[in-house]
Amino acid sequence: MSETPNFKVTIDNISIEVPAGTTILNAARMIGGEVTPPAMCYYSKLKDSGGKCRTCLVEVSKGSEKDPRPMPKLVASCRTTVMDGMEVKNITSPKVVDARKGIVEFLLLNHPLDCPVCDQAGECDLQNLSYEHGNEATRYEFKRRTFEKEDIGPYISLHMTRCIMCFRCVFAAEQLTEKREHGILERGDHAQISTMLHKALDNEFIGNVIDVCPVGALTDKTFRFKNRVWFTKPVDAHCSCTKCSGKARLWLRGEEVYRVTARKDQWGEVEDWICNDCRFHKKSTKDWVIEGPSKIARSSVIAQGHYEGNVGTAPTPILIDKVIGKQPKMLLDIHSISDVNKPEIHLSKIDGPAHSDDFNSVTKGAKK
Amino acid sequence: MAIKLLLENDHIEGIRYFDTYRKNGGYRAAEKAFKMSPADIVEEVKKSGLRGRGGAGFPTGMKWSFLAKPEGVPRHLVCNADESEPGTFKDRYLMEFHPHLFIEGLLISSFALGSNATYVYIRGEYAWIPEILEQAIIEAKNNGFLGKNILGTGFDCEIYVHRGAGAYICGEETALIESLEGKRGNPRMKPPFPAIQGVWMRPTVVNNVETLAAVVPIINMGGDEYAKIGVGKSTGTKLLSVCGNINKPGVYEIDMTCSVEEFLYSDEYCGGIPKGRKLKACIPGGSSVPIVPANLLLKTAKGETRYMNYESLSDGGFVSGSMMGSGGFIVLDDAQCVVRHTMTLARFYNHESCGQCSPCREGTGWMYKILKNLEYGKGKMSDIDLLWDIQRRIEGNTICPLGDAAAWPVAAAIRHFRDEFEWHVLNPEESQTRNYGLAHYADPIHVPASA
């Protein structure tokens, strides 16, 4: 291995050593929790992605050990590499919080409020972003921009009006498939994703553009309007596919496979690309070997009580302490007051309806 | 009489042809430069204090010295002739009437930077100029100033003229590079800067037309002599393209020591405002720079005379000053409406946003819609604050400076002309029939006595 020097970087008062060449965003992801800036366009698996949505803007309050001057503007953390001794402010900088509020407002400006009929609802990055970083209302009073609907083939549904121009699908189409049939037309607020010459996309891996899309602009036509994602149960499964890794996630309701997607990690990024065959045609549990329930973030609406192995659990109070320098504000800490609801007990592991006895036995057992 | 360097031979008929240009001392600088080493030329340009004439005013010599010089990798000089800033047309004049001066500047700069293939990215709307330039290139080639083994030095240089397709954004250097490579003209993320990875990932210098033309007099008279012209860090001469409500619109060369008042009212330059009207406001450096009212244009907030140079025009920052920018001097008289003017600019930036990053893509359209409401008497008082908030959140948060360029005019208009905006809100019907007029915008500003 070649020697890459380690750089010390401090993000929101938390220090970490990362290899040189790491971006601020990836360094923050190594720390995890709330200090990680949101990213709508950056995708670690797609080369050249990032820098466009501006939601990951952070303040660099100290450039490096050698040159301690702060950077004059907020920088896109996904495209800025760390320097030794760099100090970054994310949620501790009022400037960043304010700018991010503005960005969310801009992104939502022309985004239709059709979440109730959008297949992406429930697993939409923009929903999460606006919930966490946005304002409660928009100040936009004009007609929203819309696009003519375009048919791009039997498997993928393109709903351009919902697009936030992250360019992820363009990079995915370019980097995963051999032919480029997917690009951008027009410019400014009328720029749109389109396929060249209205060609149907028939590439082997083109279905992955559905997974990389942060909003409901690209959705699975075979799943269209069939179900809400939070009513289906995700399980990890694999098959012996010759074209791709075969590692996928099935979205079940009962025994029925409603949808197949790639597996996503805790940052909402695909772990292994899957081919169109696995995604659109293997719609039966017989085609798959089921490994077990998928890990779904505790905060996600999909995790409505029925899954184990939650990832991305609530940040520990110690972390918040270090960041904001004070105790986290909590209206009522149920766990400390009540001994009944034990967070370590997974409701899914209890046979049948939960009874207070289920908790009693554990409580008593723990005390002994 | 002011010093003229670029337009020195402007009166000579046929100066656009090689023979006439050569007879009047043309390509003398090239001959001189080819006897120098490239490093010495860069040193001369550094000494001259020449600043980029495209708008940002970055020292050219410094930019040149940043150019990476890895072994075996070709380097390129790209000339930014995509002059699309509303109000700016100085490069057009230079290329149309003094193509050989421009080619000579390109040649010397190419030699200094070691660029064997030099590109001129010209604005698509300048449809007739590529022919003029190409003719000049052929003439220069026939006389041994371009092509292989120039003047027996062994240095090869080809100049290619590339036409843009009419996008303002391609005047941004990285978008220009993308467009030159045949891609969609979206600005690149920086770093890496073009000096490290530019055209085809090779080290590249992108300079404005006027900057490169100014290299010719620098070599002719020497960097030190050139630095004596002008004042402070504003050395040399600057071309200004003047338009709007003035008697003599056109391109003028100034030596940066004349005051704004002299420039505006003297017969040598703009010749005053026609029809006996009064000066209301001015944009001194192309549409992107902040607009200033008459009272802040002629005198700074400190009560000092404002001069036509980089420092004096930006005196007081954006609170009470503006910028030299690209030299597009736009004058508004008391019959003009600042709200309408701001709306027009907002429409331009909305139309020209590339759509890559969200603040500019969404924000410019929003600002235009609000300004349209205000202009047509449908605005609300809260709209003015909203506009301020939008521009604040666009500025500095975008990939390229177009976001700033879209935000600054709106910010400056609200900062200095807020009562005109309010008048539009309070008098929706009257505002459709008459303009707010001069109001107090030319009144002297009270300057507190300093200790």
Chai-1 contact restraints between the chains, C-beta under 6 A:
chainA,res_idxA,chainB,res_idxB,connection_type,confidence,min_distance_angstrom,max_distance_angstrom,comment,restraint_id
A,G51,B,M189,contact,1.0,0.0,6.0,A-B,restraint_1
A,K52,B,Q356,contact,1.0,0.0,6.0,A-B,restraint_2
A,K52,B,C357,contact,1.0,0.0,6.0,A-B,restraint_3
A,C53,B,S358,contact,1.0,0.0,6.0,A-B,restraint_4
A,R54,B,C357,contact,1.0,0.0,6.0,A-B,restraint_5
A,R54,B,S358,contact,1.0,0.0,6.0,A-B,restraint_6
A,R54,B,P359,contact,1.0,0.0,6.0,A-B,restraint_7
A,R54,B,N397,contact,1.0,0.0,6.0,A-B,restraint_8
A,K73,B,G396,contact,1.0,0.0,6.0,A-B,restraint_9
A,R79,B,M189,contact,1.0,0.0,6.0,A-B,restraint_10
A,A99,B,N397,contact,1.0,0.0,6.0,A-B,restraint_11
A,G102,B,R393,contact,1.0,0.0,6.0,A-B,restraint_12
A,I103,B,S358,contact,1.0,0.0,6.0,A-B,restraint_13
A,F106,B,S358,contact,1.0,0.0,6.0,A-B,restraint_14
A,F106,B,P359,contact,1.0,0.0,6.0,A-B,restraint_15
A,F106,B,E362,contact,1.0,0.0,6.0,A-B,restraint_16
A,F106,B,G363,contact,1.0,0.0,6.0,A-B,restraint_17
A,L107,B,S358,contact,1.0,0.0,6.0,A-B,restraint_18
A,L109,B,E362,contact,1.0,0.0,6.0,A-B,restraint_19
A,R139,B,L386,contact,1.0,0.0,6.0,A-B,restraint_20
A,F142,B,K369,contact,1.0,0.0,6.0,A-B,restraint_21
A,R187,B,C354,contact,1.0,0.0,6.0,A-B,restraint_22
A,R187,B,G355,contact,1.0,0.0,6.0,A-B,restraint_23
A,G188,B,S353,contact,1.0,0.0,6.0,A-B,restraint_24
A,G188,B,G355,contact,1.0,0.0,6.0,A-B,restraint_25
A,D189,B,R361,contact,1.0,0.0,6.0,A-B,restraint_26
A,D189,B,G365,contact,1.0,0.0,6.0,A-B,restraint_27
A,A191,B,G355,contact,1.0,0.0,6.0,A-B,restraint_28
